[in-house]
Amino acid sequence: MATNKRVFTLRLSDEVFDKIGVLAISEHRSLTNYIEYVLIKHLEEVEKEQGEIKIGE
Protein backbone atom coordinates (compact mmCIF):
# COMPACT_ATOMS: atom_id res chain seq x y z
CA MET A 1 0.00 0.00 0.00
CA ALA A 2 1.51 3.32 -1.06
CA THR A 3 1.65 6.26 1.30
CA ASN A 4 1.54 9.94 0.48
CA LYS A 5 4.29 11.48 2.61
CA ARG A 6 6.62 14.36 1.93
CA VAL A 7 10.34 13.87 2.33
CA PHE A 8 12.89 16.49 3.29
CA THR A 9 16.57 16.70 4.18
CA LEU A 10 17.84 17.55 7.64
CA ARG A 11 21.10 19.43 7.86
CA LEU A 12 22.40 18.38 11.25
CA SER A 13 25.90 17.67 12.48
CA ASP A 14 27.09 14.09 12.86
CA GLU A 15 27.08 14.62 16.63
CA VAL A 16 23.39 15.55 16.64
CA PHE A 17 22.50 12.58 14.40
CA ASP A 18 24.47 10.28 16.69
CA LYS A 19 22.65 11.60 19.78
CA ILE A 20 19.27 11.18 18.08
CA GLY A 21 20.36 7.67 17.12
CA VAL A 22 21.08 6.82 20.77
CA LEU A 23 17.62 8.06 21.78
CA ALA A 24 15.99 6.17 18.90
CA ILE A 25 17.66 2.92 19.93
CA SER A 26 16.55 3.40 23.54
CA GLU A 27 12.96 3.75 22.26
CA HIS A 28 13.37 0.74 19.91
CA ARG A 29 12.70 2.93 16.86
CA SER A 30 14.54 3.68 13.65
CA LEU A 31 16.19 7.08 13.36
CA THR A 32 13.58 8.27 10.86
CA ASN A 33 10.68 6.94 12.90
CA TYR A 34 12.03 8.57 16.06
CA ILE A 35 12.38 11.98 14.38
CA GLU A 36 8.79 11.69 13.08
CA TYR A 37 7.61 10.68 16.57
CA VAL A 38 9.34 13.64 18.25
CA LEU A 39 7.98 16.17 15.74
CA ILE A 40 4.41 14.85 16.01
CA LYS A 41 4.65 14.82 19.82
CA HIS A 42 5.88 18.44 19.78
CA LEU A 43 3.04 19.53 17.47
CA GLU A 44 0.52 17.92 19.82
CA GLU A 45 2.04 19.73 22.82
CA VAL A 46 2.00 23.11 21.05
CA GLU A 47 -1.62 22.65 19.95
CA LYS A 48 -2.60 21.63 23.46
CA GLU A 49 -1.09 24.86 24.84
CA GLN A 50 -1.93 27.29 22.01
CA GLY A 51 -4.84 25.72 20.17
CA GLU A 52 -5.07 24.11 16.77
CA ILE A 53 -2.54 25.28 14.19
CA LYS A 54 -4.51 26.62 11.23
CA ILE A 55 -3.21 25.58 7.81
CA GLY A 56 -3.77 27.71 4.73
CA GLU A 57 -5.27 30.74 6.44
PDB file with SEQRES, HELIX, SHEET and CRYST1 records, atoms N, CA, C and O in Angstrom:
SEQRES   1 A   57  MET ALA THR ASN LYS ARG VAL PHE THR LEU ARG LEU SER          
SEQRES   2 A   57  ASP GLU VAL PHE ASP LYS ILE GLY VAL LEU ALA ILE SER          
SEQRES   3 A   57  GLU HIS ARG SER LEU THR ASN TYR ILE GLU TYR VAL LEU          
SEQRES   4 A   57  ILE LYS HIS LEU GLU GLU VAL GLU LYS GLU GLN GLY GLU          
SEQRES   5 A   57  ILE LYS ILE GLY GLU                                          
HELIX    1 AA1 ASP A   14  SER A   26  1                                  13    
HELIX    2 AA2 LEU A   31  GLN A   50  1                                  20    
CRYST1    1.000    1.000    1.000  90.00  90.00  90.00 P 1           1          
ATOM      1  N   MET A   1       0.841  -1.178   0.000  1.00  0.00           N  
ATOM      2  CA  MET A   1       0.000   0.000   0.000  1.00  0.00           C  
ATOM      3  C   MET A   1       0.890   1.246   0.000  1.00  0.00           C  
ATOM      4  O   MET A   1       1.737   1.398   0.880  1.00  0.00           O  
ATOM      5  N   ALA A   2       0.710   2.109  -0.948  1.00  0.00           N  
ATOM      6  CA  ALA A   2       1.505   3.319  -1.059  1.00  0.00           C  
ATOM      7  C   ALA A   2       1.034   4.367  -0.058  1.00  0.00           C  
ATOM      8  O   ALA A   2      -0.146   4.448   0.281  1.00  0.00           O  
ATOM      9  N   THR A   3       1.988   5.164   0.401  1.00  0.00           N  
ATOM     10  CA  THR A   3       1.654   6.261   1.304  1.00  0.00           C  
ATOM     11  C   THR A   3       1.983   7.577   0.624  1.00  0.00           C  
ATOM     12  O   THR A   3       2.835   7.635  -0.263  1.00  0.00           O  
ATOM     13  N   ASN A   4       1.313   8.615   1.040  1.00  0.00           N  
ATOM     14  CA  ASN A   4       1.538   9.945   0.479  1.00  0.00           C  
ATOM     15  C   ASN A   4       2.205  10.797   1.547  1.00  0.00           C  
ATOM     16  O   ASN A   4       1.532  11.511   2.291  1.00  0.00           O  
ATOM     17  N   LYS A   5       3.537  10.720   1.621  1.00  0.00           N  
ATOM     18  CA  LYS A   5       4.289  11.477   2.611  1.00  0.00           C  
ATOM     19  C   LYS A   5       5.341  12.316   1.919  1.00  0.00           C  
ATOM     20  O   LYS A   5       5.936  11.895   0.927  1.00  0.00           O  
ATOM     21  N   ARG A   6       5.563  13.501   2.445  1.00  0.00           N  
ATOM     22  CA  ARG A   6       6.624  14.357   1.928  1.00  0.00           C  
ATOM     23  C   ARG A   6       7.941  13.952   2.562  1.00  0.00           C  
ATOM     24  O   ARG A   6       7.977  13.427   3.675  1.00  0.00           O  
ATOM     25  N   VAL A   7       9.003  14.199   1.853  1.00  0.00           N  
ATOM     26  CA  VAL A   7      10.344  13.872   2.326  1.00  0.00           C  
ATOM     27  C   VAL A   7      11.179  15.143   2.277  1.00  0.00           C  
ATOM     28  O   VAL A   7      11.067  15.933   1.339  1.00  0.00           O  
ATOM     29  N   PHE A   8      12.014  15.335   3.288  1.00  0.00           N  
ATOM     30  CA  PHE A   8      12.894  16.487   3.290  1.00  0.00           C  
ATOM     31  C   PHE A   8      14.232  16.108   3.904  1.00  0.00           C  
ATOM     32  O   PHE A   8      14.355  15.074   4.560  1.00  0.00           O  
ATOM     33  N   THR A   9      15.221  16.945   3.689  1.00  0.00           N  
ATOM     34  CA  THR A   9      16.572  16.699   4.179  1.00  0.00           C  
ATOM     35  C   THR A   9      16.807  17.486   5.453  1.00  0.00           C  
ATOM     36  O   THR A   9      16.426  18.652   5.549  1.00  0.00           O  
ATOM     37  N   LEU A  10      17.427  16.857   6.419  1.00  0.00           N  
ATOM     38  CA  LEU A  10      17.838  17.549   7.639  1.00  0.00           C  
ATOM     39  C   LEU A  10      19.328  17.848   7.554  1.00  0.00           C  
ATOM     40  O   LEU A  10      20.127  16.973   7.220  1.00  0.00           O  
ATOM     41  N   ARG A  11      19.691  19.067   7.852  1.00  0.00           N  
ATOM     42  CA  ARG A  11      21.104  19.428   7.857  1.00  0.00           C  
ATOM     43  C   ARG A  11      21.554  19.548   9.305  1.00  0.00           C  
ATOM     44  O   ARG A  11      21.531  20.629   9.893  1.00  0.00           O  
ATOM     45  N   LEU A  12      21.960  18.430   9.859  1.00  0.00           N  
ATOM     46  CA  LEU A  12      22.401  18.375  11.246  1.00  0.00           C  
ATOM     47  C   LEU A  12      23.816  17.809  11.299  1.00  0.00           C  
ATOM     48  O   LEU A  12      24.233  17.052  10.421  1.00  0.00           O  
ATOM     49  N   SER A  13      24.533  18.184  12.330  1.00  0.00           N  
ATOM     50  CA  SER A  13      25.897  17.666  12.479  1.00  0.00           C  
ATOM     51  C   SER A  13      25.863  16.173  12.785  1.00  0.00           C  
ATOM     52  O   SER A  13      24.845  15.636  13.221  1.00  0.00           O  
ATOM     53  N   ASP A  14      26.989  15.518  12.548  1.00  0.00           N  
ATOM     54  CA  ASP A  14      27.089  14.091  12.863  1.00  0.00           C  
ATOM     55  C   ASP A  14      26.826  13.841  14.343  1.00  0.00           C  
ATOM     56  O   ASP A  14      26.217  12.836  14.710  1.00  0.00           O  
ATOM     57  N   GLU A  15      27.286  14.759  15.191  1.00  0.00           N  
ATOM     58  CA  GLU A  15      27.082  14.615  16.633  1.00  0.00           C  
ATOM     59  C   GLU A  15      25.597  14.599  16.987  1.00  0.00           C  
ATOM     60  O   GLU A  15      25.157  13.788  17.801  1.00  0.00           O  
ATOM     61  N   VAL A  16      24.830  15.495  16.374  1.00  0.00           N  
ATOM     62  CA  VAL A  16      23.389  15.545  16.638  1.00  0.00           C  
ATOM     63  C   VAL A  16      22.713  14.274  16.131  1.00  0.00           C  
ATOM     64  O   VAL A  16      21.876  13.701  16.829  1.00  0.00           O  
ATOM     65  N   PHE A  17      23.069  13.823  14.920  1.00  0.00           N  
ATOM     66  CA  PHE A  17      22.501  12.581  14.398  1.00  0.00           C  
ATOM     67  C   PHE A  17      22.832  11.407  15.312  1.00  0.00           C  
ATOM     68  O   PHE A  17      21.982  10.553  15.567  1.00  0.00           O  
ATOM     69  N   ASP A  18      24.067  11.366  15.803  1.00  0.00           N  
ATOM     70  CA  ASP A  18      24.474  10.277  16.695  1.00  0.00           C  
ATOM     71  C   ASP A  18      23.667  10.300  17.990  1.00  0.00           C  
ATOM     72  O   ASP A  18      23.253   9.249  18.479  1.00  0.00           O  
ATOM     73  N   LYS A  19      23.442  11.485  18.548  1.00  0.00           N  
ATOM     74  CA  LYS A  19      22.653  11.604  19.777  1.00  0.00           C  
ATOM     75  C   LYS A  19      21.205  11.178  19.544  1.00  0.00           C  
ATOM     76  O   LYS A  19      20.617  10.479  20.369  1.00  0.00           O  
ATOM     77  N   ILE A  20      20.637  11.602  18.417  1.00  0.00           N  
ATOM     78  CA  ILE A  20      19.273  11.179  18.080  1.00  0.00           C  
ATOM     79  C   ILE A  20      19.234   9.663  17.909  1.00  0.00           C  
ATOM     80  O   ILE A  20      18.277   9.010  18.322  1.00  0.00           O  
ATOM     81  N   GLY A  21      20.272   9.114  17.302  1.00  0.00           N  
ATOM     82  CA  GLY A  21      20.358   7.675  17.119  1.00  0.00           C  
ATOM     83  C   GLY A  21      20.352   6.922  18.447  1.00  0.00           C  
ATOM     84  O   GLY A  21      19.705   5.881  18.570  1.00  0.00           O  
ATOM     85  N   VAL A  22      21.064   7.441  19.434  1.00  0.00           N  
ATOM     86  CA  VAL A  22      21.081   6.815  20.765  1.00  0.00           C  
ATOM     87  C   VAL A  22      19.681   6.827  21.365  1.00  0.00           C  
ATOM     88  O   VAL A  22      19.234   5.826  21.924  1.00  0.00           O  
ATOM     89  N   LEU A  23      18.988   7.962  21.250  1.00  0.00           N  
ATOM     90  CA  LEU A  23      17.621   8.055  21.780  1.00  0.00           C  
ATOM     91  C   LEU A  23      16.674   7.125  21.027  1.00  0.00           C  
ATOM     92  O   LEU A  23      15.808   6.494  21.631  1.00  0.00           O  
ATOM     93  N   ALA A  24      16.842   7.043  19.709  1.00  0.00           N  
ATOM     94  CA  ALA A  24      15.986   6.168  18.901  1.00  0.00           C  
ATOM     95  C   ALA A  24      16.159   4.714  19.321  1.00  0.00           C  
ATOM     96  O   ALA A  24      15.178   3.985  19.471  1.00  0.00           O  
ATOM     97  N   ILE A  25      17.397   4.298  19.510  1.00  0.00           N  
ATOM     98  CA  ILE A  25      17.661   2.917  19.925  1.00  0.00           C  
ATOM     99  C   ILE A  25      17.038   2.645  21.288  1.00  0.00           C  
ATOM    100  O   ILE A  25      16.480   1.570  21.508  1.00  0.00           O  
ATOM    101  N   SER A  26      17.125   3.608  22.207  1.00  0.00           N  
ATOM    102  CA  SER A  26      16.554   3.402  23.542  1.00  0.00           C  
ATOM    103  C   SER A  26      15.035   3.277  23.498  1.00  0.00           C  
ATOM    104  O   SER A  26      14.433   2.687  24.396  1.00  0.00           O  
ATOM    105  N   GLU A  27      14.409   3.834  22.451  1.00  0.00           N  
ATOM    106  CA  GLU A  27      12.957   3.748  22.260  1.00  0.00           C  
ATOM    107  C   GLU A  27      12.572   2.614  21.300  1.00  0.00           C  
ATOM    108  O   GLU A  27      11.398   2.436  20.974  1.00  0.00           O  
ATOM    109  N   HIS A  28      13.577   1.852  20.855  1.00  0.00           N  
ATOM    110  CA  HIS A  28      13.369   0.743  19.910  1.00  0.00           C  
ATOM    111  C   HIS A  28      12.712   1.226  18.617  1.00  0.00           C  
ATOM    112  O   HIS A  28      11.780   0.603  18.109  1.00  0.00           O  
ATOM    113  N   ARG A  29      13.209   2.339  18.101  1.00  0.00           N  
ATOM    114  CA  ARG A  29      12.696   2.931  16.859  1.00  0.00           C  
ATOM    115  C   ARG A  29      13.857   3.155  15.898  1.00  0.00           C  
ATOM    116  O   ARG A  29      15.017   3.214  16.305  1.00  0.00           O  
ATOM    117  N   SER A  30      13.525   3.279  14.618  1.00  0.00           N  
ATOM    118  CA  SER A  30      14.538   3.683  13.652  1.00  0.00           C  
ATOM    119  C   SER A  30      14.779   5.180  13.820  1.00  0.00           C  
ATOM    120  O   SER A  30      13.978   5.880  14.438  1.00  0.00           O  
ATOM    121  N   LEU A  31      15.878   5.658  13.270  1.00  0.00           N  
ATOM    122  CA  LEU A  31      16.190   7.081  13.361  1.00  0.00           C  
ATOM    123  C   LEU A  31      15.077   7.918  12.740  1.00  0.00           C  
ATOM    124  O   LEU A  31      14.621   8.894  13.337  1.00  0.00           O  
ATOM    125  N   THR A  32      14.643   7.539  11.550  1.00  0.00           N  
ATOM    126  CA  THR A  32      13.583   8.275  10.861  1.00  0.00           C  
ATOM    127  C   THR A  32      12.284   8.243  11.653  1.00  0.00           C  
ATOM    128  O   THR A  32      11.631   9.273  11.822  1.00  0.00           O  
ATOM    129  N   ASN A  33      11.911   7.074  12.134  1.00  0.00           N  
ATOM    130  CA  ASN A  33      10.677   6.945  12.896  1.00  0.00           C  
ATOM    131  C   ASN A  33      10.737   7.764  14.174  1.00  0.00           C  
ATOM    132  O   ASN A  33       9.737   8.363  14.568  1.00  0.00           O  
ATOM    133  N   TYR A  34      11.894   7.802  14.830  1.00  0.00           N  
ATOM    134  CA  TYR A  34      12.030   8.570  16.063  1.00  0.00           C  
ATOM    135  C   TYR A  34      11.889  10.070  15.801  1.00  0.00           C  
ATOM    136  O   TYR A  34      11.236  10.775  16.570  1.00  0.00           O  
ATOM    137  N   ILE A  35      12.497  10.556  14.724  1.00  0.00           N  
ATOM    138  CA  ILE A  35      12.380  11.978  14.377  1.00  0.00           C  
ATOM    139  C   ILE A  35      10.920  12.325  14.093  1.00  0.00           C  
ATOM    140  O   ILE A  35      10.431  13.359  14.547  1.00  0.00           O  
ATOM    141  N   GLU A  36      10.218  11.466  13.342  1.00  0.00           N  
ATOM    142  CA  GLU A  36       8.789  11.688  13.082  1.00  0.00           C  
ATOM    143  C   GLU A  36       8.008  11.721  14.393  1.00  0.00           C  
ATOM    144  O   GLU A  36       7.165  12.596  14.595  1.00  0.00           O  
ATOM    145  N   TYR A  37       8.285  10.776  15.278  1.00  0.00           N  
ATOM    146  CA  TYR A  37       7.608  10.681  16.574  1.00  0.00           C  
ATOM    147  C   TYR A  37       7.806  11.959  17.399  1.00  0.00           C  
ATOM    148  O   TYR A  37       6.851  12.492  17.965  1.00  0.00           O  
ATOM    149  N   VAL A  38       9.034  12.440  17.463  1.00  0.00           N  
ATOM    150  CA  VAL A  38       9.341  13.638  18.255  1.00  0.00           C  
ATOM    151  C   VAL A  38       8.639  14.869  17.680  1.00  0.00           C  
ATOM    152  O   VAL A  38       8.098  15.677  18.434  1.00  0.00           O  
ATOM    153  N   LEU A  39       8.641  15.017  16.361  1.00  0.00           N  
ATOM    154  CA  LEU A  39       7.976  16.165  15.738  1.00  0.00           C  
ATOM    155  C   LEU A  39       6.468  16.133  15.959  1.00  0.00           C  
ATOM    156  O   LEU A  39       5.865  17.158  16.274  1.00  0.00           O  
ATOM    157  N   ILE A  40       5.864  14.973  15.798  1.00  0.00           N  
ATOM    158  CA  ILE A  40       4.413  14.852  16.011  1.00  0.00           C  
ATOM    159  C   ILE A  40       4.065  15.128  17.469  1.00  0.00           C  
ATOM    160  O   ILE A  40       3.085  15.814  17.757  1.00  0.00           O  
ATOM    161  N   LYS A  41       4.869  14.594  18.390  1.00  0.00           N  
ATOM    162  CA  LYS A  41       4.653  14.824  19.818  1.00  0.00           C  
ATOM    163  C   LYS A  41       4.743  16.320  20.132  1.00  0.00           C  
ATOM    164  O   LYS A  41       3.932  16.842  20.897  1.00  0.00           O  
ATOM    165  N   HIS A  42       5.717  17.003  19.550  1.00  0.00           N  
ATOM    166  CA  HIS A  42       5.882  18.440  19.777  1.00  0.00           C  
ATOM    167  C   HIS A  42       4.679  19.225  19.242  1.00  0.00           C  
ATOM    168  O   HIS A  42       4.176  20.129  19.910  1.00  0.00           O  
ATOM    169  N   LEU A  43       4.220  18.872  18.031  1.00  0.00           N  
ATOM    170  CA  LEU A  43       3.038  19.528  17.468  1.00  0.00           C  
ATOM    171  C   LEU A  43       1.821  19.365  18.386  1.00  0.00           C  
ATOM    172  O   LEU A  43       1.070  20.315  18.606  1.00  0.00           O  
ATOM    173  N   GLU A  44       1.640  18.171  18.910  1.00  0.00           N  
ATOM    174  CA  GLU A  44       0.520  17.916  19.819  1.00  0.00           C  
ATOM    175  C   GLU A  44       0.622  18.772  21.074  1.00  0.00           C  
ATOM    176  O   GLU A  44      -0.385  19.301  21.545  1.00  0.00           O  
ATOM    177  N   GLU A  45       1.838  18.915  21.625  1.00  0.00           N  
ATOM    178  CA  GLU A  45       2.044  19.731  22.825  1.00  0.00           C  
ATOM    179  C   GLU A  45       1.753  21.202  22.549  1.00  0.00           C  
ATOM    180  O   GLU A  45       1.105  21.871  23.354  1.00  0.00           O  
ATOM    181  N   VAL A  46       2.234  21.708  21.407  1.00  0.00           N  
ATOM    182  CA  VAL A  46       2.001  23.107  21.049  1.00  0.00           C  
ATOM    183  C   VAL A  46       0.508  23.364  20.873  1.00  0.00           C  
ATOM    184  O   VAL A  46      -0.013  24.362  21.371  1.00  0.00           O  
ATOM    185  N   GLU A  47      -0.185  22.467  20.168  1.00  0.00           N  
ATOM    186  CA  GLU A  47      -1.618  22.653  19.948  1.00  0.00           C  
ATOM    187  C   GLU A  47      -2.403  22.539  21.255  1.00  0.00           C  
ATOM    188  O   GLU A  47      -3.435  23.192  21.416  1.00  0.00           O  
ATOM    189  N   LYS A  48      -1.937  21.740  22.161  1.00  0.00           N  
ATOM    190  CA  LYS A  48      -2.600  21.627  23.461  1.00  0.00           C  
ATOM    191  C   LYS A  48      -2.491  22.947  24.225  1.00  0.00           C  
ATOM    192  O   LYS A  48      -3.439  23.367  24.887  1.00  0.00           O  
ATOM    193  N   GLU A  49      -1.333  23.597  24.130  1.00  0.00           N  
ATOM    194  CA  GLU A  49      -1.086  24.860  24.838  1.00  0.00           C  
ATOM    195  C   GLU A  49      -1.690  26.062  24.113  1.00  0.00           C  
ATOM    196  O   GLU A  49      -2.236  26.959  24.755  1.00  0.00           O  
ATOM    197  N   GLN A  50      -1.597  26.090  22.786  1.00  0.00           N  
ATOM    198  CA  GLN A  50      -1.930  27.290  22.013  1.00  0.00           C  
ATOM    199  C   GLN A  50      -3.160  27.139  21.137  1.00  0.00           C  
ATOM    200  O   GLN A  50      -3.609  28.115  20.535  1.00  0.00           O  
ATOM    201  N   GLY A  51      -3.705  25.958  21.054  1.00  0.00           N  
ATOM    202  CA  GLY A  51      -4.837  25.715  20.170  1.00  0.00           C  
ATOM    203  C   GLY A  51      -4.376  25.173  18.830  1.00  0.00           C  
ATOM    204  O   GLY A  51      -3.186  25.158  18.514  1.00  0.00           O  
ATOM    205  N   GLU A  52      -5.348  24.732  18.058  1.00  0.00           N  
ATOM    206  CA  GLU A  52      -5.067  24.109  16.770  1.00  0.00           C  
ATOM    207  C   GLU A  52      -4.297  25.048  15.845  1.00  0.00           C  
ATOM    208  O   GLU A  52      -4.609  26.236  15.752  1.00  0.00           O  
ATOM    209  N   ILE A  53      -3.308  24.517  15.177  1.00  0.00           N  
ATOM    210  CA  ILE A  53      -2.542  25.277  14.192  1.00  0.00           C  
ATOM    211  C   ILE A  53      -3.352  25.297  12.905  1.00  0.00           C  
ATOM    212  O   ILE A  53      -3.654  24.245  12.341  1.00  0.00           O  
ATOM    213  N   LYS A  54      -3.700  26.473  12.447  1.00  0.00           N  
ATOM    214  CA  LYS A  54      -4.507  26.622  11.232  1.00  0.00           C  
ATOM    215  C   LYS A  54      -3.595  26.541  10.009  1.00  0.00           C  
ATOM    216  O   LYS A  54      -2.551  27.192   9.960  1.00  0.00           O  
ATOM    217  N   ILE A  55      -3.986  25.754   9.046  1.00  0.00           N  
ATOM    218  CA  ILE A  55      -3.214  25.578   7.812  1.00  0.00           C  
ATOM    219  C   ILE A  55      -3.939  26.276   6.672  1.00  0.00           C  
ATOM    220  O   ILE A  55      -5.144  26.096   6.490  1.00  0.00           O  
ATOM    221  N   GLY A  56      -3.205  27.070   5.909  1.00  0.00           N  
ATOM    222  CA  GLY A  56      -3.774  27.713   4.725  1.00  0.00           C  
ATOM    223  C   GLY A  56      -4.647  28.911   5.005  1.00  0.00           C  
ATOM    224  O   GLY A  56      -5.499  29.261   4.188  1.00  0.00           O  
ATOM    225  N   GLU A  57      -4.452  29.540   6.133  1.00  0.00           N  
ATOM    226  CA  GLU A  57      -5.265  30.739   6.437  1.00  0.00           C  
ATOM    227  C   GLU A  57      -4.393  31.958   6.514  1.00  0.00           C  
ATOM    228  O   GLU A  57      -4.890  33.057   6.758  1.00  0.00           O  
TER     229      GLU A  57                                                      
END                                                                             
